[in-house]
Amino acid sequence: MKNKQEEIADLIFRSLTGEATPQDDEELKRWISESPENERHFRQLKDLWTSTEAVGNLARYDAETAFEKFSERVMANGGFTQDETNMSDETTSDDGDLPKQKSWFYVPVWMRWAAVILIIAGCCWQFYKHGQQSVEQQLAQICVEAPAGSQTITTLPDGTRITLNAGSRISYSQSFGIKDRNVALMGEGYFEVAHNNEKPFTVTTTSISVRDIGTKFSLADYPNDNEAQVVLTDGSVELDNKLCSDCSNVVMKKGQRAVLSKESGKLVVTGDASESDIAWTTHQLILDGKSIYAIAKELGHSYNVRVTVSGDRLATYHFFGQFDTSTQSLQEILTALSSTGKLRYKINGKKVTLY
C-alpha cells in the first residue's frame, strides 16, 4: 500500500504528463496549498520537466520503480541516515544479530525528491542528446548541379559565390555555416569564398581537399580526368593530398597552380597560373598556348561532347586565340582552329575527333 508521499508523487507525474483526472488535479492543488514547502517542491519538478524538449518520451514514467532503483543504489553504498521523524523500531533477522535492511519507504522525504530530480534529469538529458543527434543525421544534403553543356552560379548561406562548370556538382549540409563550412565537389568549380576566421571553408573531392578562410580559387577534379587541379587567384589555401597518406599539407599562394596526378599521387605546385585558367567562368575559351589535349577537355565540358585526339602528331602543337562559348558554336571554333592548317576534325553526333 502506498504512503502519502508516494501518492503525491504519482499525482505530480500524472499532472506533468497530462494523464491526471479532474479529481487528481483538485487533490494536487489541495496538497500544494498546504505549505510553501509543498509548493516549492512542485514548482521545482515542473520547471525541470518543462525545460527539456524530450518530455514526451517520459509520458509513462514509473515513479515507484524509479524510487526503488534509486534506493537500491544507495543501500548498496551503505544505506540512508534517517531523520528522527521517519524513524521506526528496527526489526531483526531470524538469527537475532543483524538488523534487516531498511525499506525504501523509510527514505527521508528530501531524499525522495532528490531521486526524482536526478532520474528525470538523467533521462531528459539522454533523450535530448539522442534527439539532437537524430536531427543532425537526418538533415538532408543540398545539391547544386550544372547540367552538361552549361554552367550554374550559386551563392551559399555564408555569402560564398560558386560558379560550377558544365557537368559539375556540389553538395553541402543544411547545417552549413553553423558548425562548419564544408562542401563536396564533383567536377570543376570557381569559389569566391566569404571571409570567416572562425569557420574555415573546405572543399573536398575524392582526390584532394582545399581549406580556405576567405579567397578565390578554382578546383577541377572530374572523375574521368587523370589529374586534379587547383588554381589560386587570390589569398592562400591549404591543400590536403588524399592520395598520399604520408604527405604533409601544402600551402598555396596567389598566382600558383597545383596539379595532382591521380595515378602517382604526386602533387606539383607551380607559379604559372593565369586568368585564362578561370576564363570558363565567363564562357570564355582563351588559348594562350594551350595544348590540344587541354583544348579538347574544355570543348568537351562546354558543349557536352566527347572530344578525342587521334595520334601523337597534334601533341607538339600549341594554339592561341579567344572564343566565346556562349555565342559561338562548336563547329565555328573547330573551323577556326582547322584554318591554321595544323588540324582537321570530324563530328559524329556527340563524338568529335581531332586529327
HELIX and SHEET records of a PDB file:
HELIX    1   1 LYS A    4  LEU A   16  1                                  13    
HELIX    2   2 PRO A   22  SER A   33  1                                  12    
HELIX    3   3 PRO A   36  THR A   50  1                                  15    
HELIX    4   4 VAL A   55  LEU A   58  5                                   4    
HELIX    5   5 ALA A   63  ALA A   76  1                                  14    
HELIX    6   6 GLU A   84  ASN A   86  5                                   3    
HELIX    7   7 TRP A  104  TYR A  106  5                                   3    
HELIX    8   8 VAL A  109  GLN A  138  1                                  30    
HELIX    9   9 GLU A  275  THR A  282  5                                   8    
HELIX   10  10 ILE A  292  TYR A  303  1                                  12    
HELIX   11  11 ARG A  313  THR A  316  5                                   4    
HELIX   12  12 LEU A  330  SER A  338  1                                   9    
SHEET    1   A 5 GLN A 141  GLU A 145  0                                        
SHEET    2   A 5 ARG A 169  SER A 173 -1                                        
SHEET    3   A 5 ARG A 181  GLU A 192 -1                                        
SHEET    4   A 5 ARG A 161  LEU A 164 -1                                        
SHEET    5   A 5 THR A 152  THR A 155 -1                                        
SHEET    1   B 7 GLN A 141  GLU A 145  0                                        
SHEET    2   B 7 ARG A 169  SER A 173 -1                                        
SHEET    3   B 7 ARG A 181  GLU A 192 -1                                        
SHEET    4   B 7 PHE A 201  THR A 204  1                                        
SHEET    5   B 7 ILE A 208  ASP A 212 -1                                        
SHEET    6   B 7 SER A 236  ASN A 241 -1                                        
SHEET    7   B 7 VAL A 250  LYS A 253 -1                                        
SHEET    1   C 7 GLN A 141  GLU A 145  0                                        
SHEET    2   C 7 ARG A 169  SER A 173 -1                                        
SHEET    3   C 7 ARG A 181  GLU A 192 -1                                        
SHEET    4   C 7 LYS A 216  ASP A 221 -1                                        
SHEET    5   C 7 GLU A 227  ASP A 234 -1                                        
SHEET    6   C 7 ARG A 257  SER A 261 -1                                        
SHEET    7   C 7 LEU A 267  THR A 270 -1                                        
SHEET    1   D 2 GLN A 284  SER A 291  0                                        
SHEET    2   D 2 HIS A 318  ASP A 324 -1                                        
SHEET    1   E 3 ARG A 306  VAL A 309  0                                        
SHEET    2   E 3 LYS A 351  LEU A 354  1                                        
SHEET    3   E 3 TYR A 345  ASN A 348 -1                                        
END                                                                             
